Amino acid sequence: MSLQPCRPAPALILAHETPAHATQIEALLTRAFGPGRFSKVSERVREFADFAPELSFCALEAGQVVGVVRMWRVSVGDQPIVFLGPLAVEETERKHGLGAQLVEHACAAAQAAGEAAVALVGDVAFFARVGFAIAPDVSMPGPVDPKRVLARTFADVPLTGAVRAA
Ligand SMILES: CC(C)(COP(=O)(O)OP(=O)(O)OC[C@H]1O[C@@H](n2cnc3c(N)ncnc32)[C@H](O)[C@@H]1OP(=O)(O)O)[C@@H](O)C(=O)NCCC(=O)NCCS
């Protein structure tokens, strides 16, 4: 049996998104979430939240966007926090840890920036792996299963109240 030379896999880079990535990110989000994407309660949050590009990242492989995580500034009650989402990884790249890596990277950036907490709407089975737990006292601007409202705190702050504009 002869061994075939193979090309080294292109390195994965986590970088802040730029306007040049916008088209690829939109296409990835449409593939990942399908047509129901804009009916999610998280979209209602993003309508009033302030995008935080310095806390948001995309994963690039050979210049192609293969993952994205976006972060937004909001408040819960009077507490300023960060809202995470959308998070998506290209289907061919899943189950290699990239989703968790993107969340960790964005959370580390938020913590380094002095943010007290990150909240999101998602599956606890996935996000518990990266430090999130159900946030029972946080309410969303629309109907949602309360078991999907999650938070990860970096400080001992009360997370009680509605998610609203920062
Ligand atoms: C969720 C997502 C970002 C994970 O990306 P990823 O790169 O595969 O993540 P990781 O490799 O870090 O983790 C994969 C593990 O999470 C599990 N997982 C993925 N989505 C999950 C979910 N919704 N609920 C529970 N577990 C989930 C996978 O089965 C896998 O489990 P395993 O390690 O036991 O095989 C990716 O599946 C995706 O883009 N999904 C579509 C968009 C989406 O649902 N985004 C999250 C919205 S809140």
PDBQT file of the ligand as one rigid body, heavy atoms in Angstrom, charges set to zero:
ROOT
HETATM    1  C1  LIG A 201     -25.086  24.176  18.234  1.00  0.00    +0.000 C 
HETATM    2  C2  LIG A 201     -23.839  24.212  17.350  1.00  0.00    +0.000 C 
HETATM    3  C3  LIG A 201     -23.317  25.637  17.238  1.00  0.00    +0.000 C 
HETATM    4  C4  LIG A 201     -22.762  23.326  17.972  1.00  0.00    +0.000 C 
HETATM    5  O1  LIG A 201     -21.585  23.420  17.193  1.00  0.00    +0.000 OA
HETATM    6  P1  LIG A 201     -20.448  22.307  17.311  1.00  0.00    +0.000 P 
HETATM    7  O2  LIG A 201     -19.222  22.856  16.686  1.00  0.00    +0.000 OA
HETATM    8  O3  LIG A 201     -20.934  21.008  16.796  1.00  0.00    +0.000 OA
HETATM    9  O4  LIG A 201     -20.298  22.215  18.902  1.00  0.00    +0.000 OA
HETATM   10  P2  LIG A 201     -19.296  21.323  19.739  1.00  0.00    +0.000 P 
HETATM   11  O5  LIG A 201     -18.453  20.508  18.817  1.00  0.00    +0.000 OA
HETATM   12  O6  LIG A 201     -18.626  22.199  20.717  1.00  0.00    +0.000 OA
HETATM   13  O7  LIG A 201     -20.279  20.360  20.557  1.00  0.00    +0.000 OA
HETATM   14  C5  LIG A 201     -20.923  19.333  19.867  1.00  0.00    +0.000 C 
HETATM   15  C6  LIG A 201     -21.757  18.544  20.880  1.00  0.00    +0.000 C 
HETATM   16  O8  LIG A 201     -22.905  19.329  21.256  1.00  0.00    +0.000 OA
HETATM   17  C7  LIG A 201     -24.056  18.574  20.977  1.00  0.00    +0.000 C 
HETATM   18  N1  LIG A 201     -25.127  19.495  20.604  1.00  0.00    +0.000 N 
HETATM   19  C8  LIG A 201     -25.188  20.297  19.534  1.00  0.00    +0.000 A 
HETATM   20  N2  LIG A 201     -26.346  20.986  19.539  1.00  0.00    +0.000 NA
HETATM   21  C9  LIG A 201     -27.000  20.596  20.639  1.00  0.00    +0.000 A 
HETATM   22  C10 LIG A 201     -28.260  20.947  21.181  1.00  0.00    +0.000 A 
HETATM   23  N3  LIG A 201     -29.076  21.834  20.601  1.00  0.00    +0.000 N 
HETATM   24  N4  LIG A 201     -28.636  20.357  22.348  1.00  0.00    +0.000 NA
HETATM   25  C11 LIG A 201     -27.850  19.453  22.963  1.00  0.00    +0.000 A 
HETATM   26  N5  LIG A 201     -26.640  19.090  22.474  1.00  0.00    +0.000 NA
HETATM   27  C12 LIG A 201     -26.226  19.640  21.322  1.00  0.00    +0.000 A 
HETATM   28  C13 LIG A 201     -23.671  17.675  19.833  1.00  0.00    +0.000 C 
HETATM   29  O9  LIG A 201     -24.520  16.556  19.722  1.00  0.00    +0.000 OA
HETATM   30  C14 LIG A 201     -22.270  17.260  20.242  1.00  0.00    +0.000 C 
HETATM   31  O10 LIG A 201     -22.351  16.287  21.256  1.00  0.00    +0.000 OA
HETATM   32  P3  LIG A 201     -21.154  15.209  21.454  1.00  0.00    +0.000 P 
HETATM   33  O11 LIG A 201     -19.933  15.998  21.821  1.00  0.00    +0.000 OA
HETATM   34  O12 LIG A 201     -21.657  14.367  22.596  1.00  0.00    +0.000 OA
HETATM   35  O13 LIG A 201     -21.038  14.516  20.157  1.00  0.00    +0.000 OA
HETATM   36  C15 LIG A 201     -24.149  23.651  15.928  1.00  0.00    +0.000 C 
HETATM   37  O14 LIG A 201     -24.713  22.350  16.082  1.00  0.00    +0.000 OA
HETATM   38  C16 LIG A 201     -25.096  24.523  15.116  1.00  0.00    +0.000 C 
HETATM   39  O15 LIG A 201     -24.664  25.453  14.452  1.00  0.00    +0.000 OA
HETATM   40  N6  LIG A 201     -26.399  24.190  15.183  1.00  0.00    +0.000 N 
HETATM   41  C17 LIG A 201     -27.423  24.957  14.433  1.00  0.00    +0.000 C 
HETATM   42  C18 LIG A 201     -27.641  26.317  15.038  1.00  0.00    +0.000 C 
HETATM   43  C19 LIG A 201     -27.986  26.244  16.517  1.00  0.00    +0.000 C 
HETATM   44  O16 LIG A 201     -28.805  25.433  16.951  1.00  0.00    +0.000 OA
HETATM   45  N7  LIG A 201     -27.319  27.116  17.298  1.00  0.00    +0.000 N 
HETATM   46  C20 LIG A 201     -27.505  27.211  18.735  1.00  0.00    +0.000 C 
HETATM   47  C21 LIG A 201     -28.699  28.056  19.002  1.00  0.00    +0.000 C 
HETATM   48  S1  LIG A 201     -28.830  28.541  20.641  1.00  0.00    +0.000 SA
ENDROOT
TORSDOF 0
